[in-house]
Amino acid sequence: MVNKRGVSLVPVGAAILLLSLGIACVASAGGNEQPLCDVGADYALGLEHYSEAIRLHTEVVRKRPDDALALYHLGFAEGMVGNRAVELREYQRAAALGLRNWDLFLNVGLAQLENGDLDAATHSLRRAVLLGEDHPESHFNLALVCERLRMRSARCWRRCN
């Protein structure tokens, strides 16, 4: 892809993409802006190169063990390759460090649901709904858990209402 002068626009597009990823990876912690993820690691995650994303996010976490967003991304990548126990552990570490994204709790709830822990899944999915009430996937998955609880017993159903 070139402009009218014959100059390639690919490097410009790539630079804009990397810059936008870098901007997206800045979060506020106690009023101080600090990067909480790595552009290259998140780029691998975005491309669904999960083994590379795991390797790069593991390195980020090794250097910055209090990087909650990197832990969340590491957990997500681990879950995508089927490492459910590691996925849930990294999500829980991210939450313990104060990450409060609706999608973190959605993914925690889904991992708990897959593990058959309906009570924990209910709690996590409720948090996802509270943090992101305009995201229907949280409501939908909470309803699925509640339906499974209802099927288990009428007493359990009351926990969801």
MARGU-839249 format. One line per field, with one value per atom (N, C-alpha, C, O): residue number from 1; residue in three letters; x, y, z. Coordinates in pm, whole numbers. Example, Ala and Ser with C-alpha at 12.3 -4.5 7.8 and 13.67 -1.06 7.14 Angstrom:
BEGIN
num (1  1  1  1  2  2  2  2)
residu (ALA  ALA  ALA  ALA  SER  SER  SER  SER)
x (1319  1230  1320  1424  1285  1367  1290  1341)
y (-569  -450  -330  -332  -225  -106  3  114)
z (780  780  780  846  708  714  787  804)
// end
This chain:
BEGIN
num (1  1  1  1  2  2  2  2  3  3  3  3  4  4  4  4  5  5  5  5  6  6  6  6  7  7  7  7  8  8  8  8  9  9  9  9  10  10  10  10  11  11  11  11  12  12  12  12  13  13  13  13  14  14  14  14  15  15  15  15  16  16  16  16  17  17  17  17  18  18  18  18  19  19  19  19  20  20  20  20  21  21  21  21  22  22  22  22  23  23  23  23  24  24  24  24  25  25  25  25  26  26  26  26  27  27  27  27  28  28  28  28  29  29  29  29  30  30  30  30  31  31  31  31  32  32  32  32  33  33  33  33  34  34  34  34  35  35  35  35  36  36  36  36  37  37  37  37  38  38  38  38  39  39  39  39  40  40  40  40  41  41  41  41  42  42  42  42  43  43  43  43  44  44  44  44  45  45  45  45  46  46  46  46  47  47  47  47  48  48  48  48  49  49  49  49  50  50  50  50  51  51  51  51  52  52  52  52  53  53  53  53  54  54  54  54  55  55  55  55  56  56  56  56  57  57  57  57  58  58  58  58  59  59  59  59  60  60  60  60  61  61  61  61  62  62  62  62  63  63  63  63  64  64  64  64  65  65  65  65  66  66  66  66  67  67  67  67  68  68  68  68  69  69  69  69  70  70  70  70  71  71  71  71  72  72  72  72  73  73  73  73  74  74  74  74  75  75  75  75  76  76  76  76  77  77  77  77  78  78  78  78  79  79  79  79  80  80  80  80  81  81  81  81  82  82  82  82  83  83  83  83  84  84  84  84  85  85  85  85  86  86  86  86  87  87  87  87  88  88  88  88  89  89  89  89  90  90  90  90  91  91  91  91  92  92  92  92  93  93  93  93  94  94  94  94  95  95  95  95  96  96  96  96  97  97  97  97  98  98  98  98  99  99  99  99  100  100  100  100  101  101  101  101  102  102  102  102  103  103  103  103  104  104  104  104  105  105  105  105  106  106  106  106  107  107  107  107  108  108  108  108  109  109  109  109  110  110  110  110  111  111  111  111  112  112  112  112  113  113  113  113  114  114  114  114  115  115  115  115  116  116  116  116  117  117  117  117  118  118  118  118  119  119  119  119  120  120  120  120  121  121  121  121  122  122  122  122  123  123  123  123  124  124  124  124  125  125  125  125  126  126  126  126  127  127  127  127  128  128  128  128  129  129  129  129  130  130  130  130  131  131  131  131  132  132  132  132  133  133  133  133  134  134  134  134  135  135  135  135  136  136  136  136  137  137  137  137  138  138  138  138  139  139  139  139  140  140  140  140  141  141  141  141  142  142  142  142  143  143  143  143  144  144  144  144  145  145  145  145  146  146  146  146  147  147  147  147  148  148  148  148  149  149  149  149  150  150  150  150  151  151  151  151  152  152  152  152  153  153  153  153  154  154  154  154  155  155  155  155  156  156  156  156  157  157  157  157  158  158  158  158  159  159  159  159  160  160  160  160  161  161  161  161)
residu (MET  MET  MET  MET  VAL  VAL  VAL  VAL  ASN  ASN  ASN  ASN  LYS  LYS  LYS  LYS  ARG  ARG  ARG  ARG  GLY  GLY  GLY  GLY  VAL  VAL  VAL  VAL  SER  SER  SER  SER  LEU  LEU  LEU  LEU  VAL  VAL  VAL  VAL  PRO  PRO  PRO  PRO  VAL  VAL  VAL  VAL  GLY  GLY  GLY  GLY  ALA  ALA  ALA  ALA  ALA  ALA  ALA  ALA  ILE  ILE  ILE  ILE  LEU  LEU  LEU  LEU  LEU  LEU  LEU  LEU  LEU  LEU  LEU  LEU  SER  SER  SER  SER  LEU  LEU  LEU  LEU  GLY  GLY  GLY  GLY  ILE  ILE  ILE  ILE  ALA  ALA  ALA  ALA  CYS  CYS  CYS  CYS  VAL  VAL  VAL  VAL  ALA  ALA  ALA  ALA  SER  SER  SER  SER  ALA  ALA  ALA  ALA  GLY  GLY  GLY  GLY  GLY  GLY  GLY  GLY  ASN  ASN  ASN  ASN  GLU  GLU  GLU  GLU  GLN  GLN  GLN  GLN  PRO  PRO  PRO  PRO  LEU  LEU  LEU  LEU  CYS  CYS  CYS  CYS  ASP  ASP  ASP  ASP  VAL  VAL  VAL  VAL  GLY  GLY  GLY  GLY  ALA  ALA  ALA  ALA  ASP  ASP  ASP  ASP  TYR  TYR  TYR  TYR  ALA  ALA  ALA  ALA  LEU  LEU  LEU  LEU  GLY  GLY  GLY  GLY  LEU  LEU  LEU  LEU  GLU  GLU  GLU  GLU  HIS  HIS  HIS  HIS  TYR  TYR  TYR  TYR  SER  SER  SER  SER  GLU  GLU  GLU  GLU  ALA  ALA  ALA  ALA  ILE  ILE  ILE  ILE  ARG  ARG  ARG  ARG  LEU  LEU  LEU  LEU  HIS  HIS  HIS  HIS  THR  THR  THR  THR  GLU  GLU  GLU  GLU  VAL  VAL  VAL  VAL  VAL  VAL  VAL  VAL  ARG  ARG  ARG  ARG  LYS  LYS  LYS  LYS  ARG  ARG  ARG  ARG  PRO  PRO  PRO  PRO  ASP  ASP  ASP  ASP  ASP  ASP  ASP  ASP  ALA  ALA  ALA  ALA  LEU  LEU  LEU  LEU  ALA  ALA  ALA  ALA  LEU  LEU  LEU  LEU  TYR  TYR  TYR  TYR  HIS  HIS  HIS  HIS  LEU  LEU  LEU  LEU  GLY  GLY  GLY  GLY  PHE  PHE  PHE  PHE  ALA  ALA  ALA  ALA  GLU  GLU  GLU  GLU  GLY  GLY  GLY  GLY  MET  MET  MET  MET  VAL  VAL  VAL  VAL  GLY  GLY  GLY  GLY  ASN  ASN  ASN  ASN  ARG  ARG  ARG  ARG  ALA  ALA  ALA  ALA  VAL  VAL  VAL  VAL  GLU  GLU  GLU  GLU  LEU  LEU  LEU  LEU  ARG  ARG  ARG  ARG  GLU  GLU  GLU  GLU  TYR  TYR  TYR  TYR  GLN  GLN  GLN  GLN  ARG  ARG  ARG  ARG  ALA  ALA  ALA  ALA  ALA  ALA  ALA  ALA  ALA  ALA  ALA  ALA  LEU  LEU  LEU  LEU  GLY  GLY  GLY  GLY  LEU  LEU  LEU  LEU  ARG  ARG  ARG  ARG  ASN  ASN  ASN  ASN  TRP  TRP  TRP  TRP  ASP  ASP  ASP  ASP  LEU  LEU  LEU  LEU  PHE  PHE  PHE  PHE  LEU  LEU  LEU  LEU  ASN  ASN  ASN  ASN  VAL  VAL  VAL  VAL  GLY  GLY  GLY  GLY  LEU  LEU  LEU  LEU  ALA  ALA  ALA  ALA  GLN  GLN  GLN  GLN  LEU  LEU  LEU  LEU  GLU  GLU  GLU  GLU  ASN  ASN  ASN  ASN  GLY  GLY  GLY  GLY  ASP  ASP  ASP  ASP  LEU  LEU  LEU  LEU  ASP  ASP  ASP  ASP  ALA  ALA  ALA  ALA  ALA  ALA  ALA  ALA  THR  THR  THR  THR  HIS  HIS  HIS  HIS  SER  SER  SER  SER  LEU  LEU  LEU  LEU  ARG  ARG  ARG  ARG  ARG  ARG  ARG  ARG  ALA  ALA  ALA  ALA  VAL  VAL  VAL  VAL  LEU  LEU  LEU  LEU  LEU  LEU  LEU  LEU  GLY  GLY  GLY  GLY  GLU  GLU  GLU  GLU  ASP  ASP  ASP  ASP  HIS  HIS  HIS  HIS  PRO  PRO  PRO  PRO  GLU  GLU  GLU  GLU  SER  SER  SER  SER  HIS  HIS  HIS  HIS  PHE  PHE  PHE  PHE  ASN  ASN  ASN  ASN  LEU  LEU  LEU  LEU  ALA  ALA  ALA  ALA  LEU  LEU  LEU  LEU  VAL  VAL  VAL  VAL  CYS  CYS  CYS  CYS  GLU  GLU  GLU  GLU  ARG  ARG  ARG  ARG  LEU  LEU  LEU  LEU  ARG  ARG  ARG  ARG  MET  MET  MET  MET  ARG  ARG  ARG  ARG  SER  SER  SER  SER  ALA  ALA  ALA  ALA  ARG  ARG  ARG  ARG  CYS  CYS  CYS  CYS  TRP  TRP  TRP  TRP  ARG  ARG  ARG  ARG  ARG  ARG  ARG  ARG  CYS  CYS  CYS  CYS  ASN  ASN  ASN  ASN)
x (85  0  90  173  73  155  66  -48  121  45  73  138  26  42  188  222  275  417  497  619  428  496  560  640  524  580  490  368  552  477  410  472  282  207  206  153  262  262  336  283  458  525  445  445  378  298  180  150  114  2  47  -20  162  214  249  222  308  343  218  216  113  -13  -75  -124  -72  -126  -50  -112  83  163  143  137  132  107  -28  -40  -130  -263  -264  -331  -189  -179  -107  -145  -5  68  -19  -12  -99  -189  -293  -329  -343  -443  -387  -462  -255  -192  -152  -77  -198  -168  -291  -401  -271  -384  -345  -226  -443  -418  -412  -500  -309  -295  -263  -151  -361  -340  -312  -243  -363  -343  -218  -204  -126  -5  -22  -60  6  -4  119  231  101  212  168  55  258  220  205  286  100  74  78  44  118  135  241  295  271  378  319  237  357  300  325  233  446  476  398  348  386  311  164  101  110  -31  -55  -162  45  34  23  -60  107  101  -35  -92  -86  -217  -326  -415  -319  -417  -415  -518  -297  -284  -319  -314  -356  -390  -272  -290  -151  -30  -9  76  -87  -96  32  66  105  230  330  400  335  424  373  452  243  185  215  244  207  238  385  417  472  615  644  715  588  615  550  611  428  362  428  434  477  551  675  708  742  860  822  893  711  664  636  676  567  532  658  665  756  882  948  1000  945  1006  920  972  788  695  585  475  612  516  385  288  381  258  179  93  209  142  13  14  -95  -223  -273  -325  -258  -307  -228  -286  -97  -16  -57  -59  -88  -135  -267  -288  -356  -485  -463  -522  -379  -352  -285  -315  -194  -129  -234  -232  -324  -431  -517  -553  -551  -634  -565  -626  -437  -362  -351  -365  -327  -319  -452  -454  -562  -693  -717  -780  -668  -690  -614  -651  -508  -437  -478  -419  -580  -635  -579  -614  -495  -438  -531  -502  -643  -749  -705  -741  -627  -584  -493  -506  -403  -313  -392  -368  -487  -573  -640  -632  -705  -778  -684  -715  -569  -471  -425  -416  -396  -348  -459  -433  -582  -695  -709  -730  -698  -712  -599  -621  -480  -368  -393  -364  -446  -476  -583  -571  -685  -791  -737  -774  -650  -591  -506  -491  -450  -372  -459  -408  -589  -680  -740  -811  -715  -776  -926  -970  -1004  -1149  -1220  -1313  -1178  -1242  -1356  -1343  -1468  -1582  -1544  -1587  -1460  -1426  -1333  -1332  -1255  -1176  -1271  -1250  -1373  -1465  -1554  -1596  -1583  -1653  -1569  -1619  -1441  -1354  -1329  -1320  -1318  -1305  -1429  -1418  -1546  -1671  -1682  -1728  -1641  -1647  -1551  -1585  -1431  -1336  -1391  -1377  -1453  -1512  -1629  -1648  -1706  -1817  -1765  -1820  -1659  -1599  -1546  -1545  -1501  -1451  -1564  -1540  -1688  -1803  -1830  -1912  -1761  -1780  -1887  -1856  -2013  -2124  -2139  -2177  -2110  -2122  -2020  -2055  -1895  -1792  -1822  -1802  -1869  -1903  -2015  -2011  -2113  -2222  -2167  -2205  -2081  -2022  -1943  -1959  -1858  -1774  -1857  -1831  -1957  -2040  -2128  -2159  -2168  -2239  -2150  -2196  -2023  -1929  -1912  -1903  -1906  -1894  -2014  -1999  -2134  -2256  -2252  -2288  -2210  -2204  -2102  -2127  -1989  -1883  -1911  -1862  -1988  -2015  -2157  -2182  -2249  -2391  -2441  -2545  -2369  -2411  -2352  -2364  -2289  -2232  -2319  -2318  -2396  -2493  -2432  -2499  -2306  -2248  -2236  -2243  -2218  -2213  -2350  -2360  -2454  -2590  -2626  -2683  -2593  -2624  -2558  -2623  -2428  -2357  -2402  -2403  -2438  -2494  -2627  -2654  -2707  -2834  -2810  -2886  -2708  -2676  -2640  -2684  -2558  -2519  -2642  -2660  -2725  -2846  -2938  -3000  -2948  -3030  -2974  -3050  -2842  -2782  -2805  -2830  -2796  -2825  -2971  -3001  -3061  -3203  -3230  -3311  -3161  -3179  -3128  -3178  -3029  -2974  -3070  -3093  -3127  -3227  -3291  -3228  -3415  -3487  -3420  -3424  -3361  -3294  -3175  -3154  -3099  -2985  -3030  -2963  -3143  -3195  -3212  -3188  -3253  -3276  -3147  -3155  -3030  -2904  -2883  -2814  -2939  -2922  -3023  -3002  -3128  -3234  -3219  -3299)
y (-116  0  123  139  210  330  452  440  569  692  745  677  867  924  946  946  965  989  859  862  744  616  571  478  636  601  495  509  389  281  330  397  295  332  222  242  106  -7  29  5  87  122  223  217  316  415  346  374  255  182  96  89  31  -52  34  -5  149  239  288  296  319  366  253  277  129  15  -6  -22  -5  -25  89  65  212  326  312  339  271  256  145  156  37  -70  -19  -53  61  118  211  209  291  381  302  338  196  112  42  1  27  -45  46  3  168  258  266  294  243  248  332  347  386  469  384  301  403  332  435  484  466  563  702  780  735  868  881  980  784  789  703  586  761  683  596  646  467  378  265  216  224  115  -15  -47  -88  -213  -334  -445  -317  -432  -401  -291  -497  -488  -492  -579  -399  -390  -518  -568  -570  -693  -812  -893  -824  -936  -926  -1026  -805  -787  -803  -846  -768  -788  -937  -978  -1020  -1165  -1219  -1307  -1165  -1207  -1171  -1252  -1050  -1006  -1088  -1106  -1139  -1225  -1370  -1455  -1398  -1533  -1628  -1748  -1575  -1657  -1680  -1617  -1772  -1785  -1832  -1784  -1924  -1969  -1854  -1840  -1773  -1655  -1551  -1490  -1532  -1439  -1485  -1403  -1614  -1668  -1641  -1596  -1669  -1648  -1501  -1469  -1412  -1269  -1212  -1132  -1253  -1204  -1261  -1194  -1383  -1441  -1357  -1333  -1314  -1229  -1093  -1041  -1036  -910  -927  -843  -1034  -1059  -1086  -1046  -1153  -1176  -1043  -1026  -949  -817  -728  -650  -740  -655  -743  -750  -810  -904  -841  -913  -710  -643  -585  -500  -631  -584  -666  -772  -614  -687  -713  -820  -616  -635  -744  -823  -749  -855  -992  -1090  -999  -1125  -1167  -1285  -1070  -1099  -1153  -1253  -1086  -1129  -1267  -1350  -1290  -1421  -1529  -1636  -1501  -1596  -1625  -1740  -1520  -1539  -1631  -1724  -1603  -1686  -1830  -1923  -1848  -1984  -2057  -2176  -1987  -2048  -2087  -2190  -2007  -2037  -2161  -2221  -2198  -2322  -2438  -2546  -2415  -2523  -2539  -2636  -2449  -2457  -2387  -2277  -2451  -2390  -2352  -2245  -2438  -2406  -2283  -2197  -2275  -2159  -2035  -1927  -2050  -1939  -1876  -1756  -1959  -1910  -1850  -1748  -1912  -1859  -1719  -1630  -1699  -1568  -1463  -1348  -1501  -1409  -1367  -1250  -1464  -1433  -1344  -1257  -1365  -1277  -1135  -1038  -1122  -989  -919  -800  -992  -933  -895  -791  -978  -947  -821  -752  -790  -668  -545  -434  -567  -454  -432  -333  -519  -504  -526  -627  -433  -439  -421  -341  -496  -492  -592  -703  -554  -645  -774  -882  -762  -881  -975  -1095  -923  -1010  -1102  -1223  -1044  -1124  -1213  -1320  -1171  -1259  -1383  -1495  -1364  -1477  -1563  -1686  -1501  -1580  -1668  -1787  -1608  -1682  -1796  -1905  -1771  -1877  -1991  -2108  -1957  -2061  -2142  -2264  -2072  -2142  -2230  -2341  -2180  -2259  -2386  -2494  -2374  -2490  -2590  -2711  -2540  -2628  -2686  -2768  -2645  -2696  -2628  -2675  -2517  -2444  -2336  -2220  -2378  -2288  -2174  -2064  -2199  -2092  -1981  -1863  -2019  -1920  -1849  -1729  -1924  -1865  -1762  -1656  -1792  -1698  -1568  -1460  -1579  -1461  -1378  -1256  -1443  -1371  -1307  -1193  -1379  -1324  -1210  -1119  -1214  -1100  -976  -866  -995  -882  -830  -709  -920  -878  -794  -693  -835  -760  -623  -523  -617  -490  -394  -274  -447  -363  -324  -221  -405  -378  -411  -499  -341  -377  -364  -420  -292  -277  -384  -374  -486  -595  -719  -784  -753  -862  -998  -1085  -1021  -1153  -1187  -1304  -1085  -1111  -1156  -1252  -1086  -1121  -1261  -1342  -1289  -1418  -1532  -1632  -1517  -1625  -1639  -1751  -1529  -1540  -1616  -1699  -1588  -1660  -1810  -1892  -1845  -1986  -2055  -2167  -1987  -2045  -2060  -2163  -1958  -1965  -2077  -2145  -2098  -2208  -2342  -2431  -2357  -2482  -2501  -2612  -2391  -2399  -2437  -2517  -2378  -2407  -2554  -2618  -2605  -2746  -2835  -2945  -2786  -2864  -2867  -2972  -2750  -2746  -2608  -2508  -2604  -2477  -2386  -2264  -2445  -2365  -2288  -2172  -2352  -2286  -2174  -2072  -2192  -2093  -1957  -1853  -1959  -1833  -1751  -1628  -1812  -1738  -1647  -1545  -1680  -1598  -1484  -1389  -1491  -1388  -1287  -1193)
z (0  0  0  89  -100  -112  -132  -177  -97  -119  -259  -338  -291  -424  -461  -579  -363  -386  -394  -411  -380  -389  -258  -257  -148  -18  47  50  97  160  288  371  302  422  527  636  496  589  718  826  712  838  920  1043  854  925  994  1110  923  982  1099  1202  1083  1192  1313  1427  1290  1401  1473  1596  1397  1459  1542  1652  1489  1562  1692  1798  1686  1807  1906  2026  1856  1944  2013  2132  1937  1997  2101  2203  2076  2176  2300  2412  2280  2393  2475  2598  2409  2480  2556  2668  2497  2563  2685  2774  2690  2800  2915  3003  2916  3026  3115  3067  3241  3336  3455  3486  3520  3635  3761  3785  3840  3967  4074  4082  4156  4261  4209  4275  4094  4039  3954  3882  3960  3880  3757  3767  3641  3518  3507  3515  3488  3465  3374  3385  3283  3193  3271  3358  3237  3308  3217  3260  3093  3005  2903  2899  2821  2723  2583  2553  2499  2365  2285  2220  2289  2214  2265  2186  2396  2455  2419  2385  2426  2391  2241  2199  2162  2017  1986  1904  2051  2032  2078  2014  2188  2237  2137  2109  2082  1984  1856  1792  1820  1702  1731  1642  1856  1901  1893  1872  1909  1920  2069  2132  2124  2268  2334  2443  2273  2336  2344  2443  2241  2243  2344  2415  2349  2447  2589  2676  2614  2747  2780  2890  2685  2709  2739  2834  2658  2676  2803  2873  2831  2953  3078  3181  3071  3184  3213  3329  3109  3125  3186  3272  3141  3197  3346  3427  3382  3522  3605  3722  3545  3617  3653  3763  3559  3582  3670  3750  3655  3730  3790  3735  3902  3959  4006  4031  4018  4061  3943  3962  3825  3703  3684  3621  3737  3735  3594  3566  3505  3369  3297  3222  3319  3258  3313  3239  3442  3500  3438  3409  3419  3354  3214  3175  3136  2999  2998  2913  3092  3102  3132  3071  3224  3255  3135  3110  3060  2941  2840  2788  2814  2718  2767  2688  2896  2952  2934  2902  2955  2936  2792  2765  2700  2558  2512  2411  2584  2549  2639  2632  2724  2803  2943  3011  2986  3121  3220  3266  3252  3332  3473  3523  3539  3676  3678  3765  3581  3573  3535  3589  3444  3404  3526  3548  3605  3721  3824  3885  3845  3941  3901  3986  3772  3728  3737  3773  3704  3720  3866  3896  3956  4098  4147  4231  4097  4133  4083  4153  3962  3907  3991  4019  4030  4113  4250  4305  4306  4438  4433  4534  4316  4300  4272  4259  4262  4248  4111  4091  4015  3883  3895  3950  3845  3860  3726  3715  3627  3495  3493  3545  3434  3425  3355  3394  3249  3173  3249  3223  3343  3430  3508  3512  3570  3651  3565  3610  3443  3350  3323  3331  3293  3264  3387  3375  3505  3628  3644  3671  3628  3641  3542  3576  3419  3318  3350  3332  3399  3438  3556  3561  3651  3765  3721  3772  3627  3573  3506  3527  3427  3361  3463  3437  3578  3684  3769  3858  3742  3815  3948  4026  3975  4100  4078  4055  4086  4053  4153  4115  4280  4379  4352  4351  4329  4300  4167  4155  4068  3939  3954  3892  4039  4063  4121  4076  4219  4283  4181  4173  4103  4006  3896  3857  3847  3740  3789  3713  3916  3972  3973  3941  4009  4006  3865  3844  3767  3627  3586  3518  3628  3597  3664  3602  3788  3859  3797  3789  3754  3696  3552  3505  3481  3340  3304  3222  3367  3351  3208  3175  3123  2984  2892  2770  2949  2870  2886  2990  2783  2794  2821  2878  2783  2804  2952  2989  3038  3182  3233  3308  3191  3230  3180  3254  3056  2995  3072  3105  3101  3170  3314  3367  3380  3514  3509  3596  3408  3394  3371  3422  3295  3274  3405  3432  3486  3615  3704  3769  3707  3789  3743  3826  3615  3564  3610  3648  3606  3654  3803  3850  3878  4022  4045  4133  3968  3982  3955  4023  3857  3824  3937  3959  4009  4120  4238  4297  4270  4376  4381  4346  4424  4435  4538  4524  4640  4744  4684  4718  4599  4536  4443  4432  4378  4284  4353  4292  4481  4552  4564  4577  4560  4569  4450  4463  4338  4217  4210  4134  4284  4277  4387  4397)
// end
